[in-house]
């Protein structure tokens, strides 16, 4: 018998696109009607996450810098979806995303920190301004958004934070010397957040 699903049921992720249809529907049930906020959603992994969560029945708030891509994605999704065209580097963006989720959908359950910037090359050869810009996106923005949403989710008593990173958080290579620093820093922040007990609200 499928577990009852509602706005306050425990969150669980999708199992995979190859699962039998009835099994997949049962696994998606706890996500149906929940609200996910996805950064960097206009293309690539962010767009794929948006489509997957929409297929599971989640309503969305999606953000990126490209208005045309966001609008096209919103119009193609089978769920309620609000968009915010902005730069994730703006310190005001996380609070604006949370406010939009609450205004448009009445709740916010999942934050997906997906937006990222890549500057390849050994640390001593990359342009310093490019490195600073990457830091603002790959680390500062992740910390700011996690801070804003962690406080909300803790008060709400449920929810999840998902940080999309790369193998640079685990592996070392000369071509990813600069980028790897940010991914490892973001991963360390996530581990600290869990250690401080915020995982009790279901954050990941």
Secondary structure, 3 states (H helix, E strand, C coil): CCCCCCCCCCCCCCCCCCCCHHHHHHHHHHHCCCEEEEECCCCHHHHHHHHHHHHCCCEEEEEECCHHHHHHHHHHCCCCEEEEECCCCCCCHHHHHHHHHHHHHCCCCEEEECCCCCCCCCCCCCCHHHHHHHHHHHHHHHHHHHHHHHHHHHHHCCCEEEECCCHHHCCCCHHHHHHHHHHHHHHHHHHHHHHCCHHHHCCC
